[in-house]
Amino acid sequence: MEGYGLKAQLRRAAVSVASNIAEGCSHDSDKGFRRFLIMSIGSTFEIETQILVISDLKLIPAEKITAYLNNLGALQRQLNSLISSLKPKD
């Protein structure tokens, strides 16, 4: 996996998810927090793409890929729910 640089890319993207959530929490407004949550969810899709590449290259067993994608999907749903709760009320 390291020959493709995927391990480093996965680490950066995972750190980006957590870092964007933390940075967003420091904002005084829901709008600012929401912006960072959107960046965070973007990083989860980057992770998803990298996991799919790893799957295509058969670098990790299929059952692990499935577990990773399921966990990632749960995180994406949680982030989407939080983002939705911060949308301005009309």
Buried (B, 14 or more C-beta within 10 A) or exposed (E): BEEEEBBEBBEBBBEBBEBBBEBBEEEEEBEBBBBBBBBBBBBBEBBBEBBEBBBEEEBBEEEEBEEBBEEBEEBBEEBBEBBEEBEEEE
